[in-house]
Amino acid sequence: MMMNAGFNLGSRDIKTLNMKLGQIYRTPLTKPKNTALIGSTVTLINCLDSSVLTFRLTDSSSCPEADKDDVCIGSRFGLALLGTKPGSVVKLGLSNEEGHAVVLKILN
C-alpha cells in the first residue's frame, strides 16, 4: 500500500485498515477486563434524562446486518465507546444538542 506524505488513503485502503483493526480488537492477546471491545455489550446512562441505553459493539464487516441496538466501531459513537471502562464519560450527539453518557457496565 503506497501512501504519500499527506497520508491520503483510498476507500479500498480504509476498508482494509478497518478490517485489520477489527481483527486486532476481536482477538487481543489478553482480553482487558471491563473494557469495551468488539462484541461487548455496553450499558450507559444518559446524563440529560437518566435513561439507560444498551448497545453491542460490532466491527465494520457486520455493520450492514447490524441490529438496531448494534453500534459499528466505524461510526463516531462506536469509536467513542471502543476501549471505554465503567465510569467513562462518552459524548452523545443529539441533533443540535450535545449530551453525555456514563458507562455503567460492560459485558464481554
Backbone as CSV, one residue per row, in Angstrom:
resi,resn,N_x,N_y,N_z,CA_x,CA_y,CA_z,C_x,C_y,C_z
1,MET,0.851,-1.164,0.000,0.000,0.000,0.000,0.899,1.230,0.000
2,MET,0.711,2.080,-0.991,1.517,3.290,-1.129,0.756,4.469,-0.550
3,MET,1.423,5.250,0.265,0.816,6.461,0.802,1.774,7.619,0.556
4,ASN,1.229,8.781,0.274,2.087,9.950,0.132,2.258,10.611,1.489
5,ALA,3.011,11.687,1.527,3.313,12.342,2.802,2.063,12.871,3.484
6,GLY,1.001,13.139,2.724,-0.237,13.649,3.307,-1.135,12.560,3.866
7,PHE,-0.726,11.307,3.741,-1.489,10.162,4.229,-2.893,10.105,3.634
8,ASN,-2.998,10.357,2.349,-4.276,10.222,1.666,-4.527,8.758,1.395
9,LEU,-5.614,8.238,1.917,-5.954,6.838,1.716,-7.171,6.738,0.812
10,GLY,-7.157,5.752,-0.058,-8.321,5.490,-0.881,-9.346,4.708,-0.087
11,SER,-10.573,4.624,-0.604,-11.639,3.915,0.114,-11.296,2.439,0.304
12,ARG,-10.606,1.856,-0.664,-10.202,0.450,-0.534,-9.176,0.269,0.585
13,ASP,-8.250,1.228,0.708,-7.254,1.178,1.777,-7.905,1.326,3.142
14,ILE,-8.867,2.222,3.235,-9.564,2.444,4.505,-10.353,1.201,4.892
15,LYS,-10.985,0.557,3.922,-11.735,-0.667,4.199,-10.799,-1.763,4.715
16,THR,-9.636,-1.892,4.094,-8.646,-2.882,4.527,-8.154,-2.561,5.933
17,LEU,-7.876,-1.296,6.202,-7.408,-0.872,7.514,-8.463,-1.159,8.586
18,ASN,-9.729,-0.844,8.298,-10.815,-1.134,9.240,-10.925,-2.630,9.514
19,MET,-10.765,-3.445,8.482,-10.852,-4.886,8.656,-9.723,-5.382,9.565
20,LYS,-8.510,-4.882,9.342,-7.365,-5.302,10.156,-7.515,-4.831,11.601
21,LEU,-7.989,-3.608,11.794,-8.217,-3.116,13.150,-9.285,-3.946,13.855
22,GLY,-10.321,-4.326,13.111,-11.366,-5.172,13.674,-10.811,-6.501,14.140
23,GLN,-9.892,-7.074,13.364,-9.287,-8.348,13.748,-8.450,-8.191,15.012
24,ILE,-7.751,-7.080,15.131,-6.930,-6.843,16.321,-7.805,-6.720,17.557
25,TYR,-8.882,-5.936,17.482,-9.750,-5.731,18.638,-10.580,-6.968,18.960
26,ARG,-10.835,-7.807,17.967,-11.628,-9.020,18.186,-10.824,-10.083,18.906
27,THR,-9.513,-10.155,18.648,-8.682,-11.209,19.219,-7.432,-10.635,19.875
28,PRO,-7.578,-9.879,20.968,-6.380,-9.375,21.642,-5.640,-10.520,22.327
29,LEU,-4.359,-10.331,22.602,-3.565,-11.363,23.262,-4.123,-11.686,24.645
30,THR,-4.367,-10.674,25.433,-5.027,-10.856,26.724,-6.189,-9.880,26.754
31,LYS,-7.376,-10.402,26.978,-8.548,-9.527,26.974,-8.534,-8.640,28.211
32,PRO,-8.572,-7.336,28.010,-8.649,-6.439,29.157,-9.989,-6.613,29.873
33,LYS,-9.967,-6.585,31.187,-11.207,-6.747,31.949,-11.973,-5.436,31.968
34,ASN,-13.294,-5.548,31.899,-14.185,-4.383,31.956,-13.826,-3.309,30.939
35,THR,-13.442,-3.727,29.745,-13.109,-2.794,28.669,-13.969,-3.131,27.464
36,ALA,-14.565,-2.112,26.851,-15.433,-2.314,25.698,-14.615,-2.697,24.474
37,LEU,-14.886,-3.888,23.941,-14.247,-4.405,22.740,-15.327,-4.772,21.735
38,ILE,-14.938,-5.192,20.550,-15.908,-5.666,19.567,-16.612,-6.879,20.159
39,GLY,-17.930,-6.854,20.129,-18.731,-7.933,20.696,-19.204,-7.647,22.110
40,SER,-18.664,-6.616,22.738,-19.077,-6.261,24.099,-20.453,-5.603,24.091
41,THR,-21.192,-5.829,25.163,-22.448,-5.121,25.383,-22.164,-4.019,26.397
42,VAL,-22.438,-2.783,26.002,-22.130,-1.620,26.832,-23.433,-0.989,27.301
43,THR,-23.558,-0.792,28.611,-24.737,-0.151,29.191,-24.328,1.234,29.675
44,LEU,-25.103,2.244,29.232,-24.822,3.644,29.544,-26.021,4.272,30.238
45,ILE,-25.784,5.359,30.959,-26.885,6.172,31.465,-26.726,7.558,30.852
46,ASN,-27.796,8.030,30.230,-27.817,9.332,29.585,-27.922,10.401,30.668
47,CYS,-26.981,11.338,30.686,-26.955,12.373,31.719,-28.068,13.413,31.545
48,LEU,-28.647,13.527,30.352,-29.705,14.506,30.129,-31.033,14.088,30.747
49,ASP,-31.395,12.810,30.551,-32.707,12.371,31.028,-32.665,11.106,31.892
50,SER,-31.506,10.663,32.273,-31.295,9.473,33.121,-31.814,8.178,32.501
51,SER,-31.986,8.155,31.184,-32.416,6.923,30.535,-31.217,5.978,30.409
52,VAL,-31.503,4.682,30.464,-30.460,3.668,30.350,-30.440,3.161,28.912
53,LEU,-29.263,3.140,28.305,-29.080,2.718,26.922,-28.142,1.523,26.887
54,THR,-28.454,0.542,26.062,-27.601,-0.638,25.933,-27.294,-0.869,24.461
55,PHE,-26.012,-1.049,24.153,-25.568,-1.265,22.782,-24.556,-2.406,22.746
56,ARG,-24.466,-3.058,21.582,-23.436,-4.073,21.349,-22.509,-3.539,20.272
57,LEU,-21.199,-3.560,20.539,-20.217,-3.076,19.568,-19.964,-4.128,18.498
58,THR,-20.025,-3.715,17.243,-19.773,-4.617,16.121,-18.654,-4.044,15.259
59,ASP,-18.025,-4.907,14.482,-16.965,-4.433,13.593,-17.557,-3.994,12.263
60,SER,-16.714,-3.444,11.418,-17.163,-2.878,10.143,-17.764,-3.911,9.212
61,SER,-17.270,-5.159,9.264,-17.758,-6.168,8.333,-19.189,-6.601,8.642
62,SER,-19.647,-6.456,9.888,-21.009,-6.877,10.228,-21.983,-5.706,10.325
63,CYS,-21.544,-4.504,9.991,-22.415,-3.323,10.101,-23.653,-3.363,9.201
64,PRO,-23.553,-3.842,7.956,-24.768,-3.863,7.136,-25.877,-4.735,7.724
65,GLU,-25.521,-5.796,8.454,-26.530,-6.685,9.033,-26.811,-6.353,10.497
66,ALA,-26.340,-5.210,10.981,-26.452,-4.877,12.402,-27.904,-4.675,12.835
67,ASP,-28.187,-5.093,14.073,-29.491,-4.843,14.680,-29.571,-3.382,15.098
68,LYS,-30.762,-2.954,15.536,-30.925,-1.555,15.934,-30.141,-1.224,17.198
69,ASP,-29.818,-2.221,18.017,-29.050,-1.977,19.235,-27.555,-2.185,19.033
70,ASP,-27.136,-2.457,17.803,-25.721,-2.630,17.496,-25.125,-1.289,17.078
71,VAL,-23.896,-1.054,17.491,-23.174,0.151,17.095,-21.873,-0.291,16.447
72,CYS,-21.640,0.170,15.246,-20.438,-0.189,14.490,-19.270,0.676,14.948
73,ILE,-18.088,0.060,15.115,-16.914,0.831,15.519,-16.451,1.784,14.422
74,GLY,-17.023,1.650,13.229,-16.712,2.574,12.144,-17.442,3.898,12.283
75,SER,-18.433,3.960,13.192,-19.158,5.212,13.430,-18.453,6.002,14.521
76,ARG,-18.741,7.294,14.616,-18.120,8.130,15.653,-18.505,7.649,17.044
77,PHE,-19.779,7.293,17.221,-20.246,6.839,18.532,-19.608,5.499,18.894
78,GLY,-19.542,4.579,17.933,-18.917,3.286,18.182,-17.446,3.426,18.524
79,LEU,-16.760,4.321,17.827,-15.347,4.559,18.104,-15.166,5.177,19.487
80,ALA,-16.105,6.042,19.887,-16.036,6.651,21.224,-16.240,5.601,22.313
81,LEU,-17.086,4.596,22.051,-17.337,3.545,23.037,-16.191,2.543,23.141
82,LEU,-15.495,2.322,22.044,-14.424,1.323,21.997,-13.324,1.670,22.996
83,GLY,-13.015,0.745,23.874,-11.945,0.946,24.855,-12.391,1.595,26.151
84,THR,-13.685,1.938,26.262,-14.153,2.566,27.497,-14.262,1.548,28.625
85,LYS,-14.337,2.048,29.836,-14.487,1.230,31.038,-15.642,1.808,31.849
86,PRO,-16.189,1.038,32.790,-17.240,1.595,33.649,-16.764,2.889,34.311
87,GLY,-17.625,3.898,34.273,-17.281,5.211,34.819,-16.808,6.189,33.765
88,SER,-16.492,5.702,32.548,-16.058,6.585,31.461,-17.220,7.458,31.007
89,VAL,-16.917,8.667,30.583,-17.918,9.591,30.056,-17.776,9.630,28.539
90,VAL,-18.916,9.508,27.846,-18.939,9.490,26.384,-19.841,10.618,25.914
91,LYS,-19.411,11.343,24.879,-20.240,12.407,24.314,-21.309,11.806,23.425
92,LEU,-22.522,12.340,23.543,-23.637,11.939,22.688,-24.003,13.137,21.828
93,GLY,-24.176,12.926,20.536,-24.639,13.987,19.659,-26.130,13.850,19.450
94,LEU,-26.912,14.771,19.982,-28.365,14.726,19.854,-28.827,15.954,19.092
95,SER,-29.072,15.820,17.800,-29.446,16.908,16.886,-28.538,18.110,17.123
96,ASN,-29.062,19.229,17.607,-28.243,20.416,17.830,-27.662,20.463,19.234
97,GLU,-28.084,19.543,20.085,-27.578,19.495,21.456,-26.486,18.439,21.561
98,GLU,-25.597,18.663,22.486,-24.590,17.642,22.759,-24.759,17.219,24.208
99,GLY,-24.975,15.942,24.408,-25.139,15.425,25.755,-23.995,14.495,26.102
100,HIS,-24.079,13.932,27.274,-23.064,13.000,27.741,-23.737,11.790,28.361
101,ALA,-23.024,10.706,28.358,-23.490,9.471,28.990,-22.325,8.878,29.770
102,VAL,-22.656,8.157,30.840,-21.649,7.492,31.662,-21.797,5.988,31.468
103,VAL,-20.677,5.307,31.256,-20.691,3.850,31.087,-20.954,3.218,32.446
104,LEU,-22.038,2.424,32.534,-22.386,1.752,33.779,-21.716,0.391,33.895
105,LYS,-21.855,-0.416,32.816,-21.250,-1.756,32.852,-20.936,-2.227,31.445
106,ILE,-20.026,-3.191,31.397,-19.600,-3.780,30.134,-19.600,-5.295,30.297
107,LEU,-20.270,-5.968,29.383,-20.280,-7.431,29.373,-19.507,-7.889,28.143
108,ASN,-18.455,-8.675,28.357,-17.664,-9.189,27.224,-18.080,-10.587,26.878
